[in-house]
Amino acid sequence: MNSGQPIPVGSYSYPLAIALAPSGPLAVVADTYAGRAALVNTRTRRTIAQVTTGSYPVAIAIAG
């Protein structure tokens, strides 16, 4: 695994914020200009889902 390479989070991505789950290999990335949040498996380094958030998400939080 080359940890120096970016993980793609979308075709029109402008990642602005990231939150890491404390209990597993999940990162949530605010893809600001696309109006989405990308769910990323940090172990496989792949986006597993895209969630529509609305216009310009600028912050991310994970509860739990």
Secondary structure, DSSP 8 states (H G I E B T S, - for coil): --TTS-----TT--EEEEEE-TTSSEEEEEEGGGTEEEEEETTTTEEEEEEE--S---------
